Amino acid sequence: IGLSEGFALSLRAEYFVLTNAESVEIDEPNVLSLTASGNINIGDLTIIPEFRYDTGNNGFLFDTGLDDTAAASFILATVYSF
């Protein structure tokens, strides 16, 4: 979505289900991932901030042995075109 001449925003949702869970010790593991990305254009420079949120059931998201069910991350990329 172009919000202005120099700024655009995109949203993405992904849903994953492990359908053949015979080798996994938990029932119907799934993961939901939500990502928001922006594009900020300043001349030949593009700045791309991205925020991602992942959540899963039954501790399936991480193999830590703990009851972890969610994680969030932020990255920042820059691209210079010449």
Secondary structure in CASP SS format (residue, H / E / C, confidence):
PFRMAT SS
TARGET T0000
AUTHOR 0000-0000-0000
METHOD secondary structure of the structure
MODEL  1
I C 1.00
G E 1.00
L E 1.00
S E 1.00
E C 1.00
G C 1.00
F E 1.00
A E 1.00
L E 1.00
S E 1.00
L E 1.00
R E 1.00
A E 1.00
E E 1.00
Y E 1.00
F E 1.00
V E 1.00
L C 1.00
T C 1.00
N C 1.00
A H 1.00
E H 1.00
S H 1.00
V C 1.00
E C 1.00
I C 1.00
D C 1.00
E C 1.00
P C 1.00
N E 1.00
V E 1.00
L E 1.00
S E 1.00
L E 1.00
T E 1.00
A E 1.00
S E 1.00
G E 1.00
N E 1.00
I E 1.00
N E 1.00
I E 1.00
G C 1.00
D C 1.00
L E 1.00
T E 1.00
I E 1.00
I E 1.00
P E 1.00
E E 1.00
F E 1.00
R E 1.00
Y E 1.00
D E 1.00
T E 1.00
G E 1.00
N C 1.00
N C 1.00
G C 1.00
F C 1.00
L C 1.00
F C 1.00
D C 1.00
T C 1.00
G C 1.00
L C 1.00
D C 1.00
D C 1.00
T C 1.00
A E 1.00
A E 1.00
A E 1.00
S E 1.00
F E 1.00
I E 1.00
L E 1.00
A E 1.00
T E 1.00
V E 1.00
Y E 1.00
S C 1.00
F C 1.00
END
